Amino acid sequence: MKFKVEFVYKLDQEAYVMARQLEVSNFSLSASSRLEGAPIRPFLSQPRKLRSDGSPDLDVFAFILANRDDMERFWVGQVVELEP
């Protein structure tokens, strides 16, 4: 499943990749899930992001990288593959 990276950031000891879902499909994460080959934690969050009309943007997800050093592999605008 493809996503487009919108933001990459660190908070304390964790690294996050916020990405927009490009393909309409339901998914869930497991202990072996990967984002563009990088292991991610099996935790999924939808940040409070609004569209220009004020409605919630439910196509953006925040992924937590299992290894903070993998953050260097991601950049804004990159299209990445989620392996749930």
URZIBEL-V600250 format. One line per field, one symbol per residue. ss: DSSP state (2 for helix, 1 for strand, 0 for the rest). burial: + if it has 24 or more other ideal C-beta (glycine too) atoms within 12 Angstrom, else -. A space follows every 50 residues. Layout:
BEGIN
ss=???
burial=???
END
This chain:
BEGIN
ss=01111111111001111111100000000000011001111111100001 0000010001111110022222200000111110
burial=+-++++++------+++++++-------+---++++-++++--+------ ---------+++++++-+-++--+---+-+-+--
END
